[in-house]
Amino acid sequence: MNRDRLLLAAGALVVIVGTIVVAGRWRPANNANFPNGTWWMCQNPACKAEFSMSSRELGAWHSKHYGEPLPCPKCGQANVIRAEKCTSCGKVYPAEGAVACPSCGHKPE
């Protein structure tokens, strides 16, 4: 009887410690600054790709390619700029200097 209780307590302790370890190591793909990830626009006139990356993906890329500019996944050129995606109309537009979406005038929150 005491042995069974001891085994049950040990099993519960393993589950609790395991949960704490996993919860401490788990990180969401995005953060509070970029809850929907980051948006990018290729400036190559022949490409003009628009793509998003999670904060985790962007951080991993920068860790592996420190100091290098981010390349476009479509054409491979390192000619991309940060962008925003309008929550109203869904258009992607350059982030720098933008106060509102140039297509619909919606102001980001």
N, C-alpha and C positions, 0 to 999 in steps of 0.2 A: 504494500500500500504506500509506504513512504518512498519506495523506489519509483513507483509510478508518478507520484507527485513531483519528485525531483526531476525525472525525465520530462514531464510536462512543463515545468518551470524553465528547464534548460532550453527546451524547444521554443518556448515563448520568448525567451531572452534572445535567442538566435534570430528570430523573426523581427523583433524590435530593433536590434542592432543593425541587421541587414537593411531594414527600411530607413533608418537614420542615415546610413552610409550612402544608399542610393539617392535619397532626397538631397543630401549635401552635395553630391557630385552632379546631379542633373541640372542643366541650364536650358532655358527656353531658346528657341532658334532666333528670336528677336528680343529687343529690349524696350524700355519705356520711351526712349527717344525715337525709335523706329519700330513701332508695334506691328507694322505691315511690311517690314523689310525696307530695303533701299531700292530706288529706281534709278536707271541709267539710260542714257541715249547715246547712240553712236553718231559721231559727227562726220563720218565718211559719207559723202553725197550718194555714193552708189549703194550704200547699205541702209543707213538710217534705222537700224534695229533699236528696239526698246526692250529692256529686260530688267528683271528684278533679282535681287539677291537678299537672302536673310542676313541678319547681322552676324550670325555664326559663320555662314559661308564667306562673307566679306572678310571677317577676321582671320579665318583659316587661310584665305588667299593671300592676305597681307603678311601673315606669318611665314608662308612659304616663299613669297616673292617680295621681301622687304625692299621698299624704295622704288619698286617698279610700278609704272602706271597700269591700271586695270585694262585688260584687252576686251574687245567686243567678242562675245561667244560666236557670233555669226561670221564676221569677216576677219577676225583676229587682230585688227589694228588697235593700237593703244590710243585711240582718239575718242574716248567716251567722257561724258560729263554727267554729274549728278542731276537727277530729275525728280519731279513730283508727279504723282498720279492724282488727278482731280477726283474727289469723292462724290462729286455731283454728276459730271458727264463722263468720267472715265478716261479722259485724254491725258497723255503724258506730255509734260512740258519742262523746259529747263528750270532748275531750282534757283540758280543764282539770279538775284535781283527780282524774282517774282513775288508779287504781293497777292495776286489773284490769278486764277486760271485764265489764260489768254483766250480760250474758246468760249467759256460761259460766264466768266467774271466771279465765280465762286471763290471766296477767301478761305484758305485752310485755317483750321482751328489751332 
